[in-house]
Amino acid sequence: MKALSFNTKKTVLFVVFLFSCFATLAQENSNTALSTTKIDSLYREDQFYIGVTYNLLKNAPTDFSNDKFSTGFSAGFLRDMPLNKNRNLAIAPGLGLTFNNYSQNIAITTANGVPVYTVLTDATSYSNNKFSQLLVDLPLEFRWRGSTFENHNFFRIHGGIKLSYLLYDRSVYRSGSGDSIITGNADFNKLLYGTYVSAGYGGVNLYVYYGLNPIFKTAQIAGTKVDMKSLNIGLIFYIL
């Protein structure tokens, strides 16, 4: 094999040099694009949520009591919409489901197909008394957070309003004289609304919701309107 001439060697070296320059420029452009992506990233936060609450009823009639431990569960999606360049202020409309259970001492029975409400003052006269609701939720919240593109463990405060529509309800009263199970009670308010706030650090946050209108629309006890509102206290977990 013939040895490469001096000119051929120079040509080869020149091609290698050009290739090295192009490779270096390509790498720098790639790093610049990645850096720009990080700086200008359109990241969003906390778009899925799961919550668990302890449920209370406020504005209750005389001799009312919350029995046992009443729980609620919720889950849904929130569309995070940042309002500023730092993306730490945002609004978030959403869609979700909530199941609320209320164990208490107001029995719901029927007389000639009409719901009747009675305060049970003797706890030994019944074994179980509760009503449950399944609701579809439309929350709208304002958000502040201390997040960055690379940091997902941060302080947050979210507050807003929630509109809920009653999809299904079920009341259960069990006593020694028999059981009463009612679904589709027309006395329940179909449309509920309230205000809420959640605050915390990382994935776990304290959550409080207070209903602004009564759970019941037309229910009465001894001629007095039942004006109870819900108070739900618990934890909410956000998932990116």
N, C-alpha and C positions, 0 to 999 in steps of 0.2 A: 504493500500500500504506500502510495506517495505521501510524503509529509505535506502538511498544509503550508501554503505560501504565507509570507508575512501579511500581504493584503487580505488574504482570506481570514487569517487569525483576527485581524482588526475588525473585519466585518462581523465575525461571530461575536466578538466581545461587545461590539456596538449594539447588536441585536439583544444580547443578554442584558446590557445596561438599560436599553429602552423598555424591555419587558419588566425589569425590576422597578423602574420608575412608574410604569402604568399600574403595577400591582400595588405599589405604595399609595398612589393617588386613589385607587379604588378603595383601599382599606380606610384611608382618611375620610373619603366621602361617605362610606358606610357608617363610620363612627359618628360623623357629623349628623347624618340623618337620624341615627339612634338617639343622639343627644337632643336633637330638635324634637323628636317624638316625645321624649321624657318631659322637656320643658313645656311643650304645647299639647300635652296629652289631654284627651277629652274623657278622662276617667270619671266615673260616677260611683257613688257610695250607697250602701245599705238598701239595695233594691228588692230584697226578699226578707220577709220577717216571719217569725213564729213567736207567739205569746201565750203565757199562762197566767191566769188571774184568780184572786180570791174575790168573790162577788158578794156585795152587800146591797141592801135596799134601804133607801133614805126616804124621809117624809112619810113614814109608815103610820098606820092607825094605832090607837091605844091598845096595849097588851100584845103588840106585835113582837116577834122574836125571830132572829135568824137561827135556824136549826142546823146542826152538823157543820160541815165544811162545804160551801158552795163554790164550785170551780167554773172557770171559763177557759176556752181554748180558741186561738185565732191564728190565721196564716194568710199571707197574701203577697202582693207585688206592689211596689211603689216606684214610679218613674222619676228618678232623681234628675232635676233640671237646675244646674248651677246658675247663679245670678251674677257672679263676679269673676274676675280673672284668676284669682287664687282658688276658686271653686270650693270655698269653705262656707259660702252662703248659698242656699238652694231652696226651691219649693219642690214638692213631690205629691202629685195626685196618684191615687192608687185604686186597687180593687182587691177585696179579700172576703173571707168567710169567718164568722164567729159563732161558736156554740157556747151559750150561757146556761148554767144550771143554777136554780135558786131553791135551796131547801129552807123552808120557813113554816110558820104556823097559821097561814091563811088557807083553809081548805076550799077547793073549787069543786062543787058538785052541780047537779042539774035537777030542776023541777019543771016538768012538762017541756023539756028541751031548752030551758032558759038557765044559764049559769047562775049559781048562787054562791056567795062568798061568806065564809064564817071564820072568825078568829077562834082558834083552838087554844083554850086556856089550860086544859089538862093534857100534859105531854104524854100521859099513859093511855090516852084514849085512841091513839093512832100509832102505827108503826112506821109510816112513811108519808111524807107530804112535800111535794115539790112541783115546780113547773120548769120546763126547759124551752129554749128558743134557738133556732138556727137562723142567722141573719147574713145577708150579703152586704158588705161594707164598701162605702166610697169615701176614703179618707183624703184629706188635703192638708198637708203640713208645711210649716216653715222650718228650715233646718240651719243650725250652726254647728260646725265641727272643726276640730284642729288637725285635720288630715292633710297629707301630701300624697303625691303620686306613689311614693315608695313606702309610706307608713300607714298601716291599716289598724293600728292600735292607738286610739286617740279619744279625747273627750268629745262628747256630743250633747247637744240639747235639741230635741225636736218637739214642736208643739203645733197643734192644729185642731181641726174640727172633723167630725166623722158623721156621715149620713148612713143610716142602716135601714134596710128593708127586711121585714119579717117574712121568711120563706116557710117556716114550719114551727108549730108550737105543740107542746104536749104537757098536760097537767095530770099528776098522779096523786091520789089520796087513798091510802090503805088503812083500814081500821077493822076492829072485830066485827062490825056490822056489815062489812062488805067493801069492795073497791070501786073507785070512780076514776076512770081514765077518759080524758077529754082532749081532742085534737081540733085544730081549726077554730079556736075560741075567738069569736068576732069582737069580744071586749078588749082584746089586746090592740095596742096601737100598731098599725102596719108600718108606719114610718117613724123612726127614732133618730134623734140627733143629739150630739153632745160634744164636749171639748176634752182634749187629752194632752198629756205631756209625757215625754220619755227622756231620761237623762242617764248618762253613765260613761263607762270607759271600756274600750274594746268591744267584744261581742255581747256582753251582758249589760242590760240597762233596766232601771226601775221605770215602771209604767203605771200611770194613773188616768182613769177615764171617769168622767162624771156626766150622766145624762141630763140634758136640759129640758126634756119633756117627759111626761109620765109614761111608764110601761103600759098601764091600762088606759083605755080611752073612755069607757062607759061603766066600768065596774063600781059597785057600791056595796057598802056594809052598813046595814041599818039606816039607809037613806043618806049616808055620807060617802062622797066620792073617794075612791081609792086613788091617791095621788102619788104613789111611790115612784121613785127614780133610782136608777142604778148607779152604784159606785163600784168600780172594778180596780183593784190594786194588785200588781204583780210584776212579772219580769217579761221583757221582750228581747228577743235575740235577732240580731240583724245578720244577714248573709249577703255577701257581695254578688 
